[in-house]
């Protein structure tokens, strides 16, 4: 899963980026509204963490531009402003959730998980496919109750497939959502990650749909 952090405060941006990467996300960062505007239009994100008090283009304007352009990714707004009318303006402007600084990182991660879960039509915190369980809260994957050790990229691939288990996911879509900006996005490596996952969780959970992509499948 891939997240964009839009925050101009250097220390907070570093904290957010580090925490999200530890939680298993591919993370891009923009320090101003102008750069974030380009990324939000050109790249596909599973969620955005957006500060409102940005240089060049403010967060409200940025959010309005994205929504007017039809960009539907969940947006969690961050701001130092705590008044109720600012919250209302943020939500009415297209934000999906709102947090006032200072905040606890654990709460932000929980809210982000909930936004991504709802945007993909999931109800339960844990993602399940038969005897395979992925818990985004702990970053653990269990197969028949036994923990499976995955690399960060293997975890991202499996997480994305399980979040979108109701449909076929193309190889190019997977590539867009497991790498940060600037990373060498070789779509052929997705096949490598799929092969590794099949060795670790078994060959039957991830179905290859010829010429289309991959789909999670309950072997039972």
Buried (B, 14 or more C-beta within 10 A) or exposed (E): BBBBBBBBBEEBBEBBBEBBBEBBBBBBBBBBBEBBBEBBEEBEBBBBBBBBBBEBBBBBBBBEBBBEEEBEBBBBBBBEBEEEEBBEBBEEBBBBBBBBEEEEBEEBBBBBBBBBBEBBEBEEEBBBBBBBBBBBEEBBBBBEEEEBEBEBBBBBBBBBBBBBBEEBBBBEBBBBBBBBBEEEBEEEBBBEBBEBBBEBBBEEBBBBEEEEBBBBBEEE
